[in-house]
């Protein structure tokens, strides 16, 4: 048999380059790794973020009854299940003709969603990112964790834990469970918020809102203490995409699609979410299971973009809650009239969203519609539907087609982290070239790469759906563990069978 083509790593080694791997990337949800290729003088030649899991959700949802989908897709992730739960429900609302859903269903879903965004953003900032921000990227490894934060900054850790707990209680009250709830269904909701749960949540709203403002102050003060770091670390200008309300306001649950270029100029606005395929295309690369979306109008090279809090706060015209809008204006002033593209600014933007979520939830908890009113709507059936929502990490798209037998015939998911794939790769390349190039590598220096990735709060489990052409090495073993056969697929896609396939 002929020898297979060498993989990219094999080729690099043959050229005298050294391969360094960060495997796994820590303090993120899911599994990923970074590979860095260095020459003999430790100059960076290549940096890539690889997603090494493969999970076939888009395929095994096919053939299932459509009403199972909002519950099934939550198993994509234990951190942001509500986002998938609601995006699927919104998509299938179109299938059952529930456009719009009833006011009660809309408000309960919004309460659930804003609880989810708040708790997830709080989890990321306080538990996953704050050890780097409070202690320094090069600080002692054993200190860079939530236990280290709790020991050195107990008040900060406590507020982070209780903010997240409040969000989880909102989810329980609306979805039935804190994780993998069942409250949202195609066409609306299957339960109201109970008066007891409403009263319980209202008792803590003022305290949680105060703590959310404290969180914004912490993030803002970190920027002020080291503006050169926060403005320059991983700086990579990008297009920006998100939902906005019809009047241009920030809306995390529903809206039209808007995109801006790196200078802040609007590329398109008012786009209907049902037509997302006219705006976005996905590319596949041989070294990762995560796709690379891009704006069709700009092409593969120039069309990549950024989503999430950093994009949302700059893509909208205003935040429709007073405390958060005041903070947004101060955030924008930091850019002195230009868009902010530094990844570490995500943390500041993320805390402003936490404050906004608390303001919205306070209003919704005062609304009697969450306690009573019609929960389900219906209308003429359709064969397909798209649901778009702003998940904690950014724009989330669910697209389904359903047959006359009520079984799903097609599923397409573009999750927030997938939208940010190219942006994360750009950020780690900038950081590697600025902080690692020509230097002897240390754990602290390698952590700089992870800090850039963590700024995006990636959910790698959600993002592993692309069926790409990853290198593959499969060995068939007999009942006694003896090797019987082998097949290898190179990064270029060539399949070679037998023991001569060893590279």
C-alpha positions in Angstrom: 0.0 0.0 0.0 1.1 3.5 -0.6 2.1 5.7 2.3 -0.6 8.3 3.3 0.0 12.0 3.0 1.6 13.4 6.1 -0.6 15.3 8.5 0.1 19.0 9.1 2.0 18.2 12.3 4.1 15.6 10.6 5.0 18.0 7.9 5.9 20.7 10.4 8.2 18.3 12.2 9.8 17.4 8.9 10.5 21.1 8.3 12.3 21.3 11.7 9.5 23.0 13.6 8.7 22.2 17.2 5.1 21.5 18.2 3.7 22.7 21.5 0.2 21.7 22.6 -2.0 23.1 25.2 -4.3 20.1 25.8 -6.9 20.6 27.2 -7.6 24.3 27.3 -8.7 24.8 30.9 -11.5 26.7 32.6 -13.8 26.5 29.6 -16.9 24.3 28.9 -16.0 21.3 26.7 -12.7 20.1 25.3 -10.3 21.8 23.0 -6.6 22.2 22.5 -4.2 24.7 21.0 -1.2 23.8 18.9 1.8 26.1 18.4 4.5 25.5 15.9 7.9 27.1 16.7 11.1 27.2 14.8 14.6 26.7 16.3 14.7 30.2 17.7 11.2 29.8 19.3 9.6 32.1 16.8 5.9 31.4 16.3 5.1 30.0 12.9 1.5 28.8 13.4 -1.2 28.8 16.1 -4.5 26.9 15.9 -7.4 26.3 18.2 -8.6 22.7 17.6 -12.0 21.3 18.7 -11.3 17.6 19.2 -14.8 16.3 20.2 -17.3 15.1 17.6 -21.0 14.9 18.6 -23.6 14.3 16.1 -26.6 16.1 17.5 -27.7 17.5 14.1 -28.0 13.9 12.8 -29.5 12.0 15.6 -32.2 14.6 16.1 -33.4 13.7 12.6 -36.2 11.2 12.8 -37.4 12.3 16.2 -40.9 13.8 16.9 -40.6 17.6 16.8 -42.1 18.0 20.2 -39.1 16.1 21.8 -36.6 18.5 20.3 -36.7 21.4 22.9 -35.8 18.9 25.6 -33.3 16.8 23.6 -31.2 19.7 22.5 -30.5 20.8 26.1 -28.2 17.8 26.3 -25.8 19.6 24.1 -24.6 21.4 27.2 -25.1 21.6 31.0 -24.1 25.3 31.1 -26.4 26.8 28.5 -29.3 24.3 28.1 -31.9 27.0 28.4 -30.6 28.8 25.4 -31.0 25.6 23.2 -34.3 24.9 24.9 -35.7 28.3 23.9 -34.1 28.5 20.4 -35.6 25.1 19.5 -39.0 26.2 20.8 -38.8 29.4 18.9 -38.0 27.5 15.7 -40.8 25.0 16.2 -43.3 27.8 17.0 -43.2 28.4 13.2 -43.9 24.8 12.5 -47.0 24.7 14.7 -48.1 28.2 13.5 -47.6 29.9 16.9 -46.5 33.3 15.6 -46.7 35.1 17.9 -46.9 33.1 21.1 -49.3 34.5 23.8 -48.1 37.4 26.0 -47.9 35.1 29.0 -45.7 32.6 27.2 -43.5 35.3 25.8 -42.9 36.9 29.2 -42.2 33.6 31.0 -39.8 32.6 28.3 -38.1 36.0 28.5 -37.8 35.6 32.3 -36.3 32.2 31.9 -33.9 33.4 29.2 -32.7 36.5 31.1 -32.1 34.3 34.2 -30.0 32.0 32.0 -27.9 34.8 30.5 -27.4 36.4 34.0 -26.3 33.2 35.7 -24.1 32.0 32.9 -22.3 35.4 32.6 -21.8 35.5 36.3 -20.5 31.9 36.3 -17.9 32.8 33.6 -16.7 36.0 35.1 -16.5 35.0 38.8 -15.5 31.3 38.5 -13.6 31.0 35.3 -12.1 34.3 34.3 -11.6 36.2 37.6 -8.5 34.1 38.7 -6.5 35.4 35.8 -7.8 39.0 36.1 -7.4 39.3 39.9 -4.1 37.4 40.3 -2.4 37.9 36.9 -1.8 35.7 34.0 1.6 34.5 35.3 0.5 34.0 38.9 0.9 30.7 40.7 -1.0 27.9 38.9 -2.5 26.5 42.1 -4.0 29.9 42.9 -5.7 30.5 39.6 -9.1 28.9 40.4 -12.3 29.8 42.2 -10.9 28.4 45.5 -8.0 30.9 45.2 -10.5 33.7 44.6 -12.6 32.6 47.6 -9.5 32.7 49.8 -8.2 36.1 48.7 -11.4 37.8 47.8 -14.2 36.1 49.7 -16.8 38.9 49.1 -16.3 38.8 45.3 -16.6 35.0 45.3 -19.7 35.1 47.5 -21.4 37.6 45.2 -20.6 35.5 42.2 -22.0 32.3 43.7 -25.2 34.0 44.9 -25.8 35.8 41.6 -25.6 32.6 39.8 -27.8 30.9 42.3 -30.5 33.6 41.8 -30.4 32.9 38.0 -30.7 29.2 38.6 -33.8 29.8 40.8 -35.4 31.9 38.0 -34.8 28.9 35.6 -36.3 26.5 38.1 -39.4 28.7 38.6 -40.0 29.0 34.8 -38.6 25.7 33.4 -39.4 23.3 36.2 -35.8 22.4 36.9 -32.5 24.3 37.2 -30.9 22.1 34.4 -32.7 20.5 31.5 -36.2 21.8 32.3 -39.3 21.2 30.3 -41.3 24.5 30.6 -41.0 25.7 27.0 -42.8 23.8 24.3 -43.5 24.4 20.6 -46.3 26.9 20.7 -45.7 28.4 24.1 -45.2 27.3 27.7 -46.6 24.4 29.8 -46.6 26.2 33.1 -47.0 29.6 34.8 -44.7 30.9 37.5 -46.3 30.2 40.8 -47.1 33.1 43.2 -44.8 31.5 45.8 -41.8 31.4 43.4 -42.5 34.9 42.2 -42.5 36.2 45.8 -39.4 34.3 46.7 -37.5 35.8 43.7 -38.8 39.3 44.3 -37.3 39.4 47.8 -33.8 39.1 46.4 -34.1 41.4 43.3 -32.8 44.6 44.9 -29.8 42.9 46.5 -28.9 41.0 43.2 -29.2 44.3 41.2 -26.8 46.0 43.6 -24.4 43.1 43.3 -24.7 43.3 39.5 -23.7 46.9 39.7 -20.7 45.9 41.9 -19.7 43.4 39.2 -19.7 46.1 36.6 -17.5 48.3 38.9 -15.0 45.4 39.3 -14.7 44.8 35.6 -14.4 48.6 34.9 -11.8 49.1 37.6 -9.6 46.2 36.2 -9.6 48.0 32.8 -8.6 51.3 34.5 -5.8 49.7 36.5 -4.0 48.4 33.3 -5.5 50.0 30.2 -2.6 49.0 28.0 -3.2 45.4 28.7 -7.0 45.5 28.4 -6.9 47.5 25.2 -4.1 45.6 23.4 -4.2 42.0 24.5 -5.3 39.9 21.6 -6.5 42.9 19.7 -8.1 41.8 16.4 -10.7 44.0 14.6 -13.7 42.0 13.5 -17.1 42.4 12.0 -19.9 42.2 14.6 -23.3 40.4 14.4 -26.3 40.1 16.8 -30.0 40.4 17.1 -31.4 43.8 17.8 -35.0 44.9 18.5 -36.9 46.5 15.6 -36.0 50.0 17.1 -32.3 49.1 17.4 -32.4 48.3 21.1 -30.6 45.4 22.7 -32.9 42.4 22.9 -31.5 39.0 24.0 -34.6 37.0 23.3 -35.9 38.1 19.8 -35.3 40.6 17.0 -33.9 41.2 13.6 -30.3 40.4 12.5 -27.8 43.3 12.2 -24.1 43.3 11.3 -21.4 46.0 11.4 -17.9 46.1 9.9 -14.8 46.6 12.1 -15.2 50.4 11.9 -18.8 50.3 13.1 -20.5 50.9 9.8 -23.7 48.9 9.4 -23.4 46.1 6.8 -27.0 45.0 6.9 -29.9 45.6 9.3 -33.5 44.4 9.8 -32.8 41.0 8.4 -35.4 38.4 9.2 -34.1 35.4 11.1 -35.9 33.0 8.9 -33.6 34.0 6.1 -30.3 33.5 7.9 -29.0 31.2 5.1 -29.0 34.2 2.8 -26.6 36.0 5.1 -24.3 33.3 6.5 -22.3 30.5 5.1 -20.1 27.9 6.9 -16.7 26.8 6.0 -15.0 23.5 7.2 -11.3 23.0 7.8 -9.4 19.7 8.1 -7.9 20.3 11.5 -11.0 20.9 13.7 -14.5 19.7 14.2 -15.9 23.3 14.6 -17.1 25.1 11.5 -16.1 28.6 10.4 -19.1 30.8 9.6 -18.7 34.0 7.5 -20.9 36.7 6.0 -21.6 35.7 2.4 -21.5 39.3 1.2 -17.8 39.6 2.3 -16.6 36.1 1.5 -14.4 33.6 3.4 -11.4 35.8 3.9 -13.0 39.0 5.1 -16.5 37.8 6.3 -15.6 36.3 9.7 -17.2 38.1 12.6 -17.6 38.3 16.4 -20.7 37.7 18.5 -21.6 37.8 22.2 -21.5 40.7 24.7 -18.7 42.7 23.1 -20.6 42.7 19.8 -24.1 43.1 21.2 -23.3 46.2 23.3 -21.7 47.9 20.2 -24.2 46.6 17.6 -27.3 47.9 19.4 -28.4 51.6 19.5 -29.3 51.5 23.2 -30.0 49.2 26.1 -33.7 49.5 27.2 -33.0 49.5 30.9 -31.6 52.7 32.5 -28.8 51.4 34.8 -27.3 49.2 32.1 -27.5 51.9 29.4 -25.7 54.3 31.6 -22.9 51.7 32.0 -22.9 51.0 28.3 -22.3 54.7 27.5 -19.3 54.7 29.9 -18.1 51.5 28.2 -18.4 53.0 24.7 -16.6 56.2 25.9 -13.5 53.9 26.6 -13.2 53.5 22.9 -13.1 57.2 22.2 -15.5 57.0 19.3 -14.1 53.8 17.8 -15.4 50.3 18.2 -13.7 48.3 21.0 -12.1 45.0 19.7 -9.9 43.9 22.5 -11.1 40.5 23.8 -10.6 41.3 27.5 -13.3 44.0 27.0 -15.7 41.0 26.8 -15.6 40.8 30.6 -16.7 44.4 31.1 -19.5 44.0 28.5 -20.6 40.7 30.1 -21.1 42.4 33.5 -23.1 45.2 31.9 -25.4 42.5 30.5 -25.7 40.9 34.0 -27.0 44.3 35.2 -29.4 44.6 32.3 -30.7 41.1 32.9 -31.5 42.0 36.5 -33.4 45.1 35.5 -35.5 43.1 33.0 -36.2 40.3 35.4 -37.3 42.8 38.1 -39.9 44.2 35.6 -41.1 40.8 34.5 -41.5 39.6 38.1 -43.9 42.5 38.6 -46.0 41.5 35.6 -49.2 39.6 36.4 -49.0 37.8 33.0 -46.4 35.4 34.3 -48.9 34.1 36.9 -51.9 33.6 34.6 -53.2 33.9 31.1 -53.2 31.7 28.0 -50.0 29.7 27.5 -50.4 28.1 24.1 -50.9 29.5 20.6 -51.4 27.6 17.3 -52.1 28.3 13.6 -51.5 26.9 10.1 -48.8 24.3 10.1 -45.5 24.8 8.3 -42.7 22.5 7.3 -39.8 24.4 8.6 -38.8 27.0 11.2 -35.8 29.0 12.4 -35.2 30.1 16.0 -32.6 32.7 16.7 -31.8 33.9 20.2 -28.9 35.7 21.9 -27.4 33.1 24.2 -24.9 34.2 26.8 -22.0 33.6 24.4 -23.7 35.1 21.4 -26.1 34.5 18.6 -27.6 31.0 18.5 -29.4 29.6 15.5 -31.6 26.5 15.4 -33.2 25.4 12.1 -35.5 22.4 11.6 -37.6 20.9 8.9 -40.5 18.6 9.9 -42.4 16.1 7.7 -46.1 15.4 7.6 -45.5 12.6 10.1 -44.3 15.1 12.6 -40.7 13.7 12.5 -37.7 16.0 12.1 -36.2 15.6 8.6 -33.4 18.2 8.9 -31.6 20.0 11.7 -28.9 22.7 11.4 -27.4 24.4 14.5 -25.0 27.3 14.4 -24.0 28.0 18.0 -22.5 31.1 19.5 -19.0 29.6 19.9 -19.0 28.5 16.3 -19.7 32.1 15.2 -16.6 33.1 17.2 -14.3 30.4 15.9 -12.3 32.6 13.6 -12.2 35.4 16.0 -10.8 33.2 18.7 -8.2 31.8 16.3 -7.2 35.4 15.4 -6.9 36.4 19.1 -4.6 33.5 20.0 -2.4 34.2 17.0 -2.0 37.8 18.1 -1.3 36.8 21.7 1.2 34.1 20.7 3.2 36.5 18.5 3.2 39.2 21.0 3.9 37.3 24.2 5.5 34.0 23.2 7.5 34.7 20.1 11.2 34.2 20.6 10.9 33.4 24.3 11.4 30.3 26.4 8.0 28.9 27.0 6.6 28.8 30.6 3.3 27.7 32.0 2.4 31.4 32.6 3.2 32.3 29.0 1.0 29.5 27.7 -1.7 30.6 30.0 -1.8 33.9 28.0 -3.2 31.8 25.1 -5.9 30.4 27.3 -6.8 33.8 28.7 -7.5 35.0 25.1 -9.8 32.0 24.5 -11.5 32.3 27.9 -12.4 35.9 27.1 -14.9 34.6 24.6 -16.4 32.2 27.2 -16.4 29.4 24.6 -18.8 26.5 25.0 -16.9 23.9 23.1 -19.4 21.1 23.7 -22.1 23.1 22.0 -19.8 23.8 19.0 -18.7 20.3 18.0 -21.1 19.4 15.2 -19.2 19.9 12.0 -18.4 16.7 10.1 -15.0 17.8 8.9 -12.0 15.8 7.6 -10.1 15.4 10.9 -7.1 13.0 10.8 -8.3 9.5 11.9 -6.5 6.4 13.1 -8.7 3.4 13.8 -7.3 0.1 15.0 -9.5 -3.0 15.1 -8.7 -5.3 18.1 -9.6 -9.0 18.5 -11.3 -10.6 21.6 -7.9 -11.0 23.3 -6.9 -7.4 22.5 -4.7 -8.4 19.5 -4.6 -5.9 16.6 -6.3 -7.2 13.5 -6.6 -4.3 11.2 -5.9 -0.6 10.9 -7.2 2.3 8.8 -5.8 5.8 8.7 -7.3 9.0 7.2 -4.9 11.9 6.7 -5.8 15.5 7.2 -6.1 15.8 3.5 -8.8 13.0 3.5 -6.8 10.1 2.0 -7.8 6.7 3.5 -5.2 4.0 3.7 -5.8 0.5 5.2 -3.3 -1.9 6.7 -0.2 -1.6 8.9 1.8 0.1 6.2 -0.4 3.1 6.8 1.7 4.1 9.9 3.1 7.5 9.4 
